[in-house]
Amino acid sequence: MKISNRITSMPASAVRNRNVIAADVQAKGIEVFKLNIGDSDIKTPREFFDGIAAYGKEAVYLPYAPSEGLPMYVDAVVDYYDKIGLGYKKEDILVTNGGSEALTFLMKTLCDIDDEILVFEPFYYNYNGFSEAESVNIVSVPTSSADGFHLPDKETILKSITPKTKAILFSNPGNPTGTVYTKEEVEMLADIALEKDLWLISDEVYREFIFDGLEYTSPASIDKVKDRVIIVDSISKRYCSCGARIGNIACKNPEFIAQYLKLCQNRLSVSTLDQVGATALYKMDQGFLTEARDEYDARRNVMYNELEGQAGITFIKPKGAFYLILDLPVKDASEFSLWLLKDFHVNNETVMLAPAAGFYKTPGAGKNQVRLAYVVDCDKLKRSANIIKLGLEEYLKNVEK
């Protein structure tokens, strides 16, 4: 019996593949601070649950939602985009099972087998997995931690574009880097997309979480590329509701929407109840987003203050999202992070980190890096930072000699 090459070539999750080990550690009575994944402990607003409860009081059965999305939810998303100045209409929106389905459907819609999508590494690890499953090639353009993972110049990017390139895909603010691209960088990508006749896929799920007074620029705000920009969006990070699995794409190109809708129709629909709850989130007082941003800012500052200047640890203070990349003085950060999880603890507590190599396409890149998600409260982050510091000292002294 044979398994497909498509699935065997797909990499395992760079973030979730150690969950079984973490469960074994926890079973021994050791608390694991899970800084490996962007699943925040900030409470999901009650409005989500109350909206579903109110719907349940009136409902007599639970139908399929329309394939393009529940009208009440699509209207709420349109209102949201109006408030942030992007001006999408309901016919520009298709609802998806989270940002993940949005991305896989994008690759099916835009690319034939062996076509290419340009990304900037390090990048969200699932771009690798999704592309392998769809027989699409990710072509990565390196960025550097030395300058905060900002984009290289235009000529460098153009060198990686071939006749098979169909799109440029980027996350802004960045996962795993926390980088916020400048207006000039986004405009440069828009220019390249026009010159090379490419789609521009903007993964904007962390849009609200930007620090230090920086302003956010979406390519959807650039009129000359409005028909080739596709926004990938989700409520998962915005409203601390990862389990709801509600996302959407937004695009002002009618032909693209018509073709993408075929995939939405073939998978039938997105959860009716979760769309009801998500509608309530968009209709509630949006002060929640400011409070969440301020909390992430405080957590960011804790990690910066606790780890900055520690011997052998280098990193750039992130400007958005809730991630940072640490460069560590180890030969293999994957081995170190596994040792830290399994074999090292302080007061019956340890830390789970994500090895950063899984966020790269280039072989060997990111080998001495980890991604850290500051998704637990400030006190736990201080303890986590202490575990990392003490663990690194022990590891270098007695394990990696």
N, C-alpha and C positions, 0 to 999 in steps of 0.2 A: 504494500500500500504506500502510495507516494503523497507527500505533502507538497504544496505549490512552492516554487522558487520565490514567488512574490512574498509569501509570508515568512519563509525561512530567512530571507534576506532582510526582513524588517527587524530593526534593533529593539531589544527590550527597553522598557521605560527607564530612563535615567533617574527618575524620581521615585517610582513606585516599586522597583524590583527588590527592595530590601524590607518590604512591609512584613513579610513572614518572620524575618530575623528580629525585627523590632517587637513583634508580638511575643516571640520567645523570651526576649529580654524583659518585657513588661510582666510576663508570667512569673518571673523570678522576683518580682516586687520592686523592680527598678523603674523609676519614672523616666520616660523618654520625651525630651522636648523635640517635637517634630518640626525642625526648621528646614526640612528638605522639600516641602511642598507648600504652595501658595493657598493654603486653606486656613483662613484667619479665624481667631477665636472671638473677634468682635461679634456681638449678638446680631443675628438676622432681625431686621425690624419686625415687630409684631404685626404690622399691616399685612405682611405676606400671609401669615397664618389666618388672620382675621378675615382677609378677603376670601380665602378658600372656604372658611366656615360659613360666611354669609351666603356664598354661592350654594353651599350644601343645603342650607335651610329651604331654598326655593327649588332646587333641582329635583327632578323625578327620575332621571336616568343620566348616564354619562356618555355623551356622543363623541365621535371623532370631531376634532377641530378641523377647519379647512386646512388644506395642505400648505397654503401660503401663510397661515397664522390666524389665530382668533381675532376677529375684527376689533374687539375692545382693546386687545393688546397692541395690535398694529397701530391703532389710533394713539395709544399712549406713547409708543415709540416715536411716532411722527411729532407729537407735542414736545417730547424731550429734545429731539433734534432741532425743532424750531427755537427752543429756549437757548440752545448753544450756538445758534446761528448757521446751521447747516442746511436747513430748508428742504428736507426730503418729503415726498408725498407718499401716500399709502401704497401706490403702485410701484414704488421704489424699494419696498421692504419685503423680505421673506424671512419668516421665523424658522429657526433651526434648533436642533437638540444640542444646545451649547455652542461655543465657539469651535469645538472640535469638529462637529458635523459640518459647520459652515466651511471650514478649511478643506475637508475631504471632498465636499461637493464642489468647491471652487476648483480643485485640481482636476476633477473629472470634467468640469465644464470648459476649462480653459486649455487643457493640455491633452495631446495625444501621447501614445507610448513613446518614451525617450525624449519628450520635450523637456525644456529646462525652466526652472524658476530661480531667479537670483535672490539670495538672502545675504545678510551681513552677520558674520559670526563673531562671538557666540550668539545663538538664536534659540528660541523656544524649542526644546528638544523634540516635541512631537512633529515639527516640520519634517524632520528626518523620517520618522515612522510613517506619517501620512503619505509622504512622497514615495517611499519604497512600496507601500501597499498599492499605490496607484500607478506604479511603473513610470514615475516622473523623476527627473534628475534635479536634485538640489545643487546649485552651483554657489559656493560660498565666497564672499569677499571678506578677508580678515579685517578686524578692527583691533585696537590695542588698548589694554588697560591703562597704559601710560597717559593717554589723553582722554580717559573716561569713556572709551568705546565709541567715540564719535566717528562719523563717516569719513572715509578717505576722499581724496579729491575726485572730481568728475572723470578725469582721464583714467584713473585707476579703475573706477567702476566700469567704464566703457570697454576696457580690455577684456572683461569677463563676459560680455554679451556676445552671443553667437546667433546665427539664423534660427536656432532651435529655442532661443529664449522667448518665453511668452509673457512673463510677468516679473515684477519686482515685488517681493513680499518683505514687510518689515513690521516690527512691533514698536510702538511709540506711545507712552514710555516703554522702555525695553524690558523684556524678560529674556535672559536672566540678569541683565546688567543694571537696571534702574536708570539708564541713560534717557534723557529727554532731548530729542533732536531740535536744533534751532530752526527758525523760520527759513533761514538761508539753506539749510540742509534739505528741508522738505521741498523747497522750490527747486533745488538742484535735481532731486529725484523726479519731480514733475517735468522738468525740461528733458531729462533723459527718456522718460516714458513717451514724450511727444516725438522726440528725434528718432527713437528706435521702434515706435509703434507698439508699445508694451502696455499691458494692464498694470495698474498700481494698486496693490493690495495692502491696505492699512489696518493692522491689527491694533484696535484702540480700546481694549478692555480695561486698561488702567488709566483712562483719560482723566479722571478726577483727581488722581493721586500724584500731584506735582508740587514740589517744595521750593523754598527760597524765592518765592515771588516770580518764578518763571512763567511764561505764557505758553500755551499749547497751540500748535499749528497743525491742523488736519489738511491733507492734500485735497479733501473734499471742499475746502474753502477756496481753492484755486480754480477760477472759472474755466481756464483753458483746458483743464484735464477732467472736468466734471463727468464726462461720458466714459472715462476709462478708469476712474477710481472706484474701488470696491472696499467698503468698510466692513470689517469683521468686528462684531460686538457681542456683549454678553452681560447678564446681570450677576454672574458668579462672583466677580471680584468687587464690582461696584456696590452691591448691596449685601455682600458677605453671605451669599446663598449658592455656594458651589453645587449643592445637592439638587438644586431645582433643574439644572440642565436646560436653561432657556437662553438662547442666543439669537442673533439675526445677522443678515447681511443687508447692506444698503447700497444701491447703485442706481445712477440716473441713465443707464443704458438699457432701453426697452428690450433689445434683442438678447442681451445677456440675461435679463430677468426671465424672459420667456423660456430660454433654454435651461436655466438653473431650476425653474419651477418643475420641469419634468422629473428631476431627482426628488424634489419635495413630494410630488404626487406619488412616486413609486414607493417611497417609504411611508406613505399615507399621511401621518400628521405628527405634530408635537403634542406632548401632554396637555390636555385641556385644563386640568386643575392647576398645574404649575404656571400656565399662562395667565390664569385668573389671579393667582397670587402675585405674579410679576407685574400685572397691571396695577395692582394696589401699591406696589413699590414706587412705580413711576408717578403715581398720583398723590403720594404722601408729601409731607413737608420735606423738601430736599436739603434742609439743614443737616440731615443725617450725613450727607456726603462731606460736608465741611468738618463735622466732628470726626468722622472716620479718617479723613486726610490728616487732621491735627494729631490724632492718636498715632498714625503711622509715622508722622514726622517725629514725634517724641520717641518712638521706638527706634527709628533711624539714628537719632542723636545718641541714644543709649549705646547702641552697637558701635557707633563711631567712637564715642568717648572711651568705651571699654577696650576696644581692640586697636585703636590708632596708636602707633608707636611701639606696639608690642614686637619684641625681637623676632624678625623673620617674617612677620605678617605684613603684607602690603595690599592696599586697596584704595580705590577712589570713592569718596563719599557720593552715594547715588543721589540723583535729583528727582526721581519719580518711582512709581510702583512701590513694591515693598521687598526688593531683593538687593543683594550686593554680591559681588564676586570677590573672594579672598584668594590672593596668591600666597601659598604656603611654602615654607622651606623644606619640603619633602620631595622624595623622588616620585611618589605615586599617591595623589590625594585620594584616589579610590580606596587604596589599601589602608591609608590612615583613617579615613572616615568609617570604614568597616571595623577597624580595630577600636576606634572610639566608641562605636555603638555596642560592640559585643564584649569588649574586654576592659573598658575603662569607665569608672563612674566615681562621682564625688557625692558623698552623703546620699547614696542610692539614687542618684540622678545622672543621666547622660544625655547626649545630644545626637540627633540624626541630621546629617548634612547630605546634600546632593553633590556627588562628584561632577565637576564641570565638564569633563571630557565629552559627556553625552550631549552637550550643547554646541558641539563643533562638528564640522564635516571633515576638516583637515586631519588626517591621521597624526596622532601624537599631540595635537593642540589641546590645551587646557588640562594637561596631565597633572600639573601641580596646583590646580585650582579647585575650589568648591563654591557652590552657590548656597547662600544662606538667605532664608526667607524670615523676615522679622514679623512673624504672625502670632506670637504669644505676647503676653503682657510684659511691661518693663522689668518687673522683678524677676520673672523667669528668664528674660533676655540677659540680665546681669549675671544670673547663675549660669546660663548657657555660655556666656563669654568666658567666665572663669573656668568652666570645664574645658573649653577649647584651649585656653592658655595653658592650664596645667597638663592637659592631655598631650598637647604638642611638645611640651618640655619632657614629659615622660617618654613619649614615642621616640624623640630624637636621641634621648640618652640611652634607652634600653632596648628599643625595637629596631629602629633604623640606624644602625651604627656605621 
